[in-house]
């Protein structure tokens, strides 16, 4: 059984959580906690089969009802409390991260499939009473962040270019995000800024906090 405690989120994620409306802050935080956990599995994987097994554990327990799941993992326990009946979107996120595990070079289809899987929970978040347009806008924002965030850590120049190219397409989206996704607006704003800086880290430089502020105000 997985018994890990909650991770410390990266600064941009902490900022996004802080900007989230109080009524959804805990659910948004636990989504980013799960994403962080999956990212760590992928980044630490040296044997693809072992990484796939670790991701399969998450996929399997998310398919179970909350009452059937093992207890003691902070992230999993909070998913049961804060994400009931929305686990399919979390499983899509697991599937998205699994695409990055393997020995073969990634192609455009792989990159887009990863972005769609990682964005799925944010679309689910937006679907809580919002319009189809709101869900579509949420997907574009989440894809932009998902792609730029990963590109920062990709060492292969050709694969890095694929992530940034796909992110550039998503970054052309216009319109406001649903109010509950103010945290995603912050992540998107920081991702767009990083994209303009050739894929620099999202919080690099002195203007990151101001970018987050503007995104929180003008993108929701």
C-alpha positions in Angstrom: 0.0 0.0 0.0 1.1 3.5 -0.8 1.5 5.5 2.5 3.2 8.7 1.3 2.3 12.0 2.9 1.4 15.1 0.9 4.3 16.6 -1.2 5.4 20.2 -1.1 4.1 21.7 -4.3 6.3 23.8 -6.6 6.0 27.6 -6.1 3.7 28.2 -9.1 1.3 25.5 -7.9 1.3 26.9 -4.4 0.5 30.3 -5.9 -2.3 28.8 -8.0 -3.8 27.2 -4.9 -3.6 30.5 -2.9 -5.5 32.3 -5.7 -8.2 29.6 -5.9 -11.7 30.5 -4.4 -12.0 29.1 -0.9 -14.9 26.8 -1.8 -12.7 24.8 -4.3 -9.2 25.4 -2.8 -8.9 22.0 -1.1 -10.1 20.1 -4.2 -7.8 22.1 -6.5 -4.9 21.5 -4.2 -5.4 17.8 -4.0 -5.6 17.7 -7.8 -2.2 19.3 -8.0 -0.9 17.0 -5.3 -1.8 14.0 -7.4 -0.3 15.5 -10.5 2.9 16.1 -8.5 2.9 12.5 -7.4 2.5 11.2 -10.9 5.2 13.6 -12.2 7.7 12.2 -9.6 7.0 8.7 -10.6 7.7 9.5 -14.3 10.8 11.6 -13.6 12.3 8.9 -11.3 11.6 6.0 -13.6 14.7 4.3 -15.1 13.0 1.0 -15.9 9.7 1.6 -17.9 8.0 -1.5 -16.5 8.5 -0.4 -12.9 7.2 3.1 -13.7 4.2 1.6 -15.4 3.5 -0.6 -12.4 3.5 2.4 -10.0 1.1 4.3 -12.3 -1.0 1.2 -12.6 -1.4 1.2 -8.8 -3.0 4.6 -9.0 -5.2 3.6 -11.9 -6.4 0.5 -10.0 -7.3 2.3 -6.8 -9.0 5.1 -8.5 -11.3 2.6 -10.2 -12.4 1.3 -6.8 -15.1 3.0 -4.7 -13.7 5.2 -1.9 -14.8 2.6 0.7 -12.7 -0.1 -1.0 -9.5 1.9 -1.2 -6.5 1.4 1.1 -6.2 4.0 3.8 -3.2 6.0 4.9 -2.2 7.8 1.8 -3.0 11.5 2.3 -3.6 12.2 -1.4 -5.7 9.1 -2.0 -7.8 9.7 1.1 -8.5 13.3 0.1 -9.4 12.3 -3.4 -12.1 10.1 -1.9 -13.4 13.1 0.1 -13.1 15.8 -2.5 -13.3 14.1 -5.9 -16.2 11.6 -5.6 -17.6 10.5 -8.9 -15.0 12.4 -10.9 -12.3 9.7 -10.8 -12.4 9.0 -14.5 -10.8 12.3 -15.2 -8.0 11.5 -12.7 -7.5 8.2 -14.4 -7.1 10.1 -17.7 -4.3 12.1 -16.0 -2.6 8.9 -15.0 -2.8 7.6 -18.6 -1.4 10.9 -19.8 1.6 10.7 -17.6 2.2 7.1 -18.6 2.8 8.2 -22.2 6.0 9.8 -21.1 7.4 6.5 -19.9 9.2 4.5 -22.5 12.4 4.3 -24.6 10.9 5.5 -27.9 11.2 9.1 -28.9 8.0 11.0 -28.5 6.0 12.3 -31.5 3.4 15.0 -31.9 0.5 12.6 -31.3 2.2 11.4 -28.0 2.6 15.0 -26.8 -1.0 15.9 -27.6 -2.3 12.8 -25.9 -0.3 13.6 -22.8 -1.6 17.1 -22.7 -5.2 15.9 -23.1 -4.8 13.4 -20.3 -3.2 15.8 -17.9 -5.8 18.4 -18.7 -8.8 16.1 -18.1 -9.4 16.8 -14.4 -9.4 20.6 -15.0 -12.1 20.1 -17.7 -14.0 18.0 -15.1 -13.6 20.9 -12.6 -15.0 23.3 -15.2 -17.9 21.0 -16.0 -19.4 21.6 -12.6 -22.3 23.7 -13.7 -20.5 25.7 -16.4 -21.1 25.8 -20.1 -19.4 23.7 -22.8 -17.5 26.8 -23.8 -16.1 27.1 -20.3 -15.0 23.5 -20.4 -13.3 24.0 -23.7 -11.5 27.1 -22.4 -10.4 25.2 -19.4 -8.9 22.4 -21.6 -7.0 24.9 -23.6 -5.6 26.6 -20.5 -4.7 23.3 -18.9 -3.0 22.0 -22.0 -0.9 25.1 -22.3 0.3 24.8 -18.7 0.8 21.0 -18.9 3.0 21.3 -22.0 5.1 24.2 -20.9 5.6 22.8 -17.4 7.0 19.6 -18.8 9.0 21.3 -21.5 11.0 23.0 -18.9 12.5 19.7 -17.8 13.0 18.1 -21.2 16.6 17.8 -22.2 16.2 16.4 -25.7 16.0 19.5 -27.9 13.7 17.9 -30.5 11.2 16.6 -27.9 11.3 20.0 -26.0 10.5 21.7 -29.3 7.4 19.5 -29.8 6.1 20.4 -26.3 6.7 24.1 -26.9 5.1 24.0 -30.3 2.0 22.3 -29.1 1.8 24.8 -26.2 2.1 27.7 -28.6 -1.1 26.5 -30.3 -3.0 26.3 -27.0 -1.7 29.7 -25.9 -3.7 31.5 -28.6 -6.9 30.8 -26.7 -9.0 33.8 -25.7 -11.8 34.4 -23.2 -12.2 34.0 -19.5 -12.1 30.9 -17.5 -14.8 29.8 -15.1 -14.5 31.5 -11.7 -13.7 28.3 -9.9 -10.6 27.9 -12.0 -8.8 31.0 -11.0 -5.9 28.8 -9.9 -5.7 27.4 -13.5 -5.8 31.0 -14.8 -2.6 31.6 -12.7 -0.9 28.5 -14.1 -1.9 29.5 -17.7 -0.6 33.0 -17.2 2.7 31.8 -15.9 2.9 29.2 -18.7 2.3 31.8 -21.4 5.0 34.0 -19.8 7.4 31.1 -19.8 6.6 30.3 -23.4 7.5 33.9 -24.4 10.8 33.3 -22.6 11.6 30.2 -24.7 10.4 27.7 -22.1 12.0 29.2 -19.0 10.9 27.9 -15.6 7.4 29.2 -14.7 8.5 31.3 -11.7 11.8 32.5 -13.2 12.5 36.2 -13.0 11.0 39.1 -11.0 7.8 39.4 -12.9 6.2 36.0 -12.0 4.1 37.2 -9.1 2.7 40.2 -11.1 1.9 37.8 -14.0 0.0 35.6 -11.6 -1.9 38.6 -10.2 -2.9 39.8 -13.7 -4.0 36.3 -14.8 -6.1 35.8 -11.7 -7.9 39.1 -12.3 -8.2 39.3 -16.1 -8.6 35.6 -17.1 -11.5 34.7 -14.9 
